């Protein structure tokens, strides 16, 4: 019975540490100047998962950048204006 566990599904402590490495984030696919409207051609997803999660993809498309974002850099919430 001990092998069945407590019935609660939750990540183990070691899995929480690996989450950042295993998951992906939205990154710049090219150098993006300040004031640019984000399009599918300008962003992609890559590891690590320490930036904006890919499930926000549609939410940030069409938003304008507040500052320049270098190619292969994580896109951060403070770099984009959420108004479309």
Secondary structure, DSSP 8 states (H G I E B T S, - for coil): -GGG--S-----HHHHHHHHHHS-EEEESS-B-TT-B--TTTEEEES-SSSS-GGGHHHHTT-EESS-B-TT-B--GGGEE---
